[in-house]
Amino acid sequence: MALSAARLRGEILMRRPSPTRDAQRDEIMKMIFSKTGFASEIARQLGVTPQNVAAWNRVPAHHVKEVARLIKMSPSQIRPDVFGQPKRPA
């Protein structure tokens, strides 16, 4: 009952950290989850559920450009395996 009441009041329910899950994530996803509420904001901006974002070990290729815009990074910094290595200044 307390859980349902908390959801009805709109309280934020914190997830328990999972060391195994966190170890599988890439650095970008670790950064996203290190900021409270940021993963939920990304989910809202992308039109997906926060649970969907929580399941990512790395940003899916079809969401990279939008996530890059939201976190002010280049797509190649987020997924160099898809968008190539970031260009280094000469």
Protein Blocks (a to p, Z undefined) as FASTA:
>chain_A
ZZmmmmmnopacdddddfklmmmpcfklmmmmmpghklmmmmmmnopafklmmmpmbdcf
klmmmmmmmnopafklmmmmlnopadddZZ
